[in-house]
Amino acid sequence: MFIHKTDNSQLISEFAQDVREGLMSSKKKLKPIYLYDQIGSLLFEKICLQKEYYLTRTERTILENFSPDIVSMQNDTHISILELGSGSSDKTRILLECFLSKQKPLYYFPIDVSHSILYETIHKLSTDLSDLYIKGIASNYLEGIVKVRDFINSNQNLPNKKLILFLGSSVGNFEPNEVIDFLRIIKTIMDKQDMLLIGFDLQKSVKTIEAAYNDRAGITAKFNLNLLNRINRELGGEFNVGGFEHLAFYNENKARAEMHLLSKFDQQVKIRSISETFFFKKNETIHTENSYKYTLRQISALAEESGFKVKNNFTDKKKWYDLALFSPI
């Protein structure tokens, strides 16, 4: 079922190191990847169902409308599909089913840091889609791509051509300079005939964006606050989670939605596994996530600077979201 599964103790050690560094910064911060433990991943699935959260709904519509075009752009060549941050693979299923109408068998390699989500996804898709062969990779993105590439190269029966999926506008969590570095590394792992399909959230009204990160049901708030619960569970943290609140807004100057955890009062928090105590002033925040919003022109420039060209932009009617198909130059 799994090609590669990162040792859990290694993941916890990396988590502890990143928490120490982030909370010791002059402006406290935590990496957004740590929002997605088992509980966080389940909460995010609920976020995607909220009326205000247009991103998943819009990306799904694009996949429903354009999956045949995405498939046809592979020139009838048999391919293997990799997905970064696959989660439940719910939207991906639309594309997988479209490929299966043209290609059987189809090999799918979901890459995700959550072992439990991968197990559930693999079990469900394997049960429902008999001609889909799945190998999960529980690791970070880049390590996962290398593992899949090496696995494909060592198995002559597998299609060498790859389509890499990076859906859900996760690319928006990267700083602009980090995106370029990330894409350049991916390009070095790809072959010339491979393609990369990336979801970008496009710029739109502030009201629409801010509503998406402040749903009325409070699911995004629970998702954000769960990061403190995770530190308590895994690192022996002593956060009083009720002493913090979810804060999300759109930073127009930087064209990004920001998520923070705001301290309601002066407090100190001990984290036993790293033997550190951190002090928080009233209204001080922990910055947990950015989600950059792009224009089509910026996406084209980003591709070029990273060594790619945009083969096609698949957008919705409102032009709120873009699935950009990149190919290496």
JOJOLIN-V321006 format. One record per residue. N is the residue number from 1. RES is the residue in one letter. SS is DSSP state (~ for helix, > for strand, _ for the rest). NEAR is the number of other C-alpha atoms within 10 Angstrom. D_CENTER is the distance of its C-alpha to the mean C-alpha in whole Angstrom. Layout:
((N RES SS NEAR D_CENTER) (N RES SS NEAR D_CENTER))
//
This chain:
((1 M _ 12 22) (2 F > 15 20) (3 I > 14 20) (4 H > 16 19) (5 K > 15 18) (6 T _ 15 18) (7 D _ 10 21) (8 N ~ 10 20) (9 S ~ 9 22) (10 Q ~ 10 21) (11 L ~ 14 17) (12 I ~ 13 19) (13 S ~ 14 21) (14 E ~ 12 18) (15 F ~ 18 17) (16 A ~ 18 21) (17 Q ~ 12 21) (18 D ~ 16 18) (19 V ~ 20 20) (20 R ~ 20 23) (21 E ~ 12 22) (22 G ~ 18 20) (23 L ~ 19 23) (24 M ~ 15 26) (25 S _ 11 24) (26 S _ 7 27) (27 K _ 11 24) (28 K _ 19 22) (29 K > 21 18) (30 L _ 21 16) (31 K _ 16 12) (32 P ~ 18 9) (33 I ~ 15 8) (34 Y ~ 17 11) (35 L ~ 22 11) (36 Y _ 22 9) (37 D _ 18 13) (38 Q ~ 15 14) (39 I ~ 17 16) (40 G ~ 21 12) (41 S ~ 18 11) (42 L ~ 15 14) (43 L ~ 20 14) (44 F ~ 19 11) (45 E ~ 15 12) (46 K ~ 14 15) (47 I ~ 24 14) (48 C _ 18 13) (49 L _ 14 17) (50 Q _ 18 18) (51 K _ 13 20) (52 E _ 19 19) (53 Y _ 21 15) (54 Y ~ 19 16) (55 L ~ 20 13) (56 T ~ 19 12) (57 R ~ 15 16) (58 T ~ 21 16) (59 E ~ 25 14) (60 R ~ 19 15) (61 T ~ 16 19) (62 I ~ 18 18) (63 L ~ 22 17) (64 E ~ 14 20) (65 N ~ 15 22) (66 F ~ 18 21) (67 S ~ 20 20) (68 P ~ 15 24) (69 D ~ 13 24) (70 I ~ 19 21) (71 V ~ 21 22) (72 S ~ 13 26) (73 M _ 14 24) (74 Q _ 16 24) (75 N _ 8 28) (76 D _ 11 28) (77 T _ 16 27) (78 H _ 19 26) (79 I _ 21 22) (80 S > 22 20) (81 I > 22 16) (82 L > 25 13) (83 E > 25 10) (84 L > 24 7) (85 G _ 24 5) (86 S _ 24 8) (87 G _ 26 8) (88 S _ 21 12) (89 S _ 19 12) (90 D _ 13 14) (91 K _ 19 13) (92 T ~ 17 13) (93 R ~ 14 16) (94 I ~ 16 18) (95 L ~ 18 17) (96 L ~ 21 18) (97 E ~ 16 22) (98 C ~ 18 22) (99 F ~ 23 22) (100 L ~ 17 24) (101 S _ 11 27) (102 K _ 15 28) (103 Q _ 18 27) (104 K _ 13 28) (105 P _ 16 27) (106 L > 23 23) (107 Y > 22 21) (108 Y > 21 17) (109 F > 23 15) (110 P > 27 12) (111 I > 28 10) (112 D > 24 9) (113 V _ 25 10) (114 S _ 22 12) (115 H ~ 21 15) (116 S ~ 15 16) (117 I ~ 21 13) (118 L ~ 25 14) (119 Y ~ 15 18) (120 E ~ 13 18) (121 T ~ 20 16) (122 I ~ 23 18) (123 H ~ 13 21) (124 K ~ 13 20) (125 L ~ 19 20) (126 S ~ 14 22) (127 T ~ 11 25) (128 D ~ 9 24) (129 L _ 14 24) (130 S _ 12 27) (131 D _ 16 26) (132 L > 20 23) (133 Y > 17 23) (134 I > 20 19) (135 K _ 18 19) (136 G > 25 16) (137 I > 29 15) (138 A > 25 14) (139 S _ 22 13) (140 N _ 17 11) (141 Y ~ 19 9) (142 L ~ 14 13) (143 E ~ 14 15) (144 G ~ 26 14) (145 I ~ 23 14) (146 V ~ 14 18) (147 K ~ 17 19) (148 V ~ 24 18) (149 R ~ 18 20) (150 D ~ 11 23) (151 F ~ 13 23) (152 I ~ 18 23) (153 N ~ 13 26) (154 S _ 10 28) (155 N _ 10 28) (156 Q _ 9 30) (157 N _ 8 30) (158 L _ 16 26) (159 P _ 16 25) (160 N _ 18 25) (161 K _ 20 23) (162 K > 25 19) (163 L > 23 17) (164 I > 23 13) (165 L > 21 10) (166 F > 21 7) (167 L _ 22 7) (168 G _ 24 6) (169 S _ 21 7) (170 S ~ 19 4) (171 V ~ 21 7) (172 G ~ 21 9) (173 N ~ 21 8) (174 F _ 16 10) (175 E _ 13 14) (176 P ~ 13 15) (177 N ~ 9 17) (178 E ~ 12 14) (179 V ~ 17 13) (180 I ~ 18 16) (181 D ~ 13 17) (182 F ~ 16 13) (183 L ~ 19 14) (184 R ~ 18 18) (185 I ~ 14 17) (186 I ~ 19 15) (187 K ~ 20 18) (188 T ~ 11 21) (189 I ~ 14 19) (190 M _ 21 19) (191 D _ 15 23) (192 K _ 13 24) (193 Q _ 14 24) (194 D _ 19 20) (195 M > 24 18) (196 L > 25 14) (197 L > 23 13) (198 I > 20 11) (199 G > 23 10) (200 F > 28 11) (201 D > 25 13) (202 L > 21 16) (203 Q _ 18 19) (204 K _ 16 21) (205 S _ 9 23) (206 V ~ 15 22) (207 K ~ 10 23) (208 T ~ 13 21) (209 I ~ 22 18) (210 E ~ 18 19) (211 A ~ 17 20) (212 A ~ 21 16) (213 Y _ 23 16) (214 N _ 20 19) (215 D _ 16 20) (216 R _ 13 23) (217 A _ 12 22) (218 G _ 13 21) (219 I ~ 20 18) (220 T ~ 26 16) (221 A ~ 22 18) (222 K ~ 18 18) (223 F ~ 21 14) (224 N ~ 25 15) (225 L ~ 22 18) (226 N ~ 20 17) (227 L ~ 23 16) (228 L ~ 18 20) (229 N ~ 19 21) (230 R ~ 20 18) (231 I ~ 19 20) (232 N ~ 19 24) (233 R ~ 11 23) (234 E ~ 13 22) (235 L ~ 19 23) (236 G _ 16 27) (237 G > 21 26) (238 E _ 17 28) (239 F _ 18 26) (240 N _ 14 28) (241 V ~ 15 25) (242 G ~ 9 27) (243 G ~ 14 28) (244 F > 21 25) (245 E > 17 23) (246 H > 20 20) (247 L > 19 21) (248 A > 24 18) (249 F > 19 20) (250 Y > 23 19) (251 N > 15 21) (252 E _ 11 23) (253 N _ 6 24) (254 K _ 11 20) (255 A _ 17 19) (256 R > 22 16) (257 A > 22 15) (258 E > 20 16) (259 M > 24 15) (260 H > 24 18) (261 L > 26 20) (262 L > 21 24) (263 S > 21 27) (264 K _ 16 29) (265 F _ 13 32) (266 D _ 12 33) (267 Q > 14 32) (268 Q > 13 31) (269 V > 14 29) (270 K > 16 30) (271 I > 20 27) (272 R ~ 13 29) (273 S ~ 14 28) (274 I ~ 15 27) (275 S _ 11 31) (276 E > 13 30) (277 T > 15 31) (278 F > 12 29) (279 F > 12 31) (280 F > 18 29) (281 K _ 13 31) (282 K _ 13 31) (283 N _ 14 29) (284 E _ 18 27) (285 T > 21 23) (286 I > 22 20) (287 H > 21 17) (288 T > 24 14) (289 E > 23 12) (290 N > 24 12) (291 S > 22 11) (292 Y > 24 13) (293 K _ 24 15) (294 Y > 19 16) (295 T _ 17 19) (296 L ~ 17 20) (297 R ~ 8 22) (298 Q ~ 12 20) (299 I ~ 18 18) (300 S ~ 18 21) (301 A ~ 14 22) (302 L ~ 19 18) (303 A ~ 22 19) (304 E ~ 16 22) (305 E ~ 14 22) (306 S ~ 20 19) (307 G _ 17 22) (308 F > 21 20) (309 K > 19 22) (310 V > 20 21) (311 K > 16 22) (312 N > 16 21) (313 N > 18 20) (314 F > 22 19) (315 T > 23 19) (316 D _ 18 20) (317 K _ 10 24) (318 K _ 8 23) (319 K _ 15 21) (320 W _ 20 18) (321 Y > 29 15) (322 D > 25 15) (323 L > 26 14) (324 A > 24 16) (325 L > 23 17) (326 F > 23 18) (327 S > 22 20) (328 P > 22 21) (329 I _ 13 25))
//
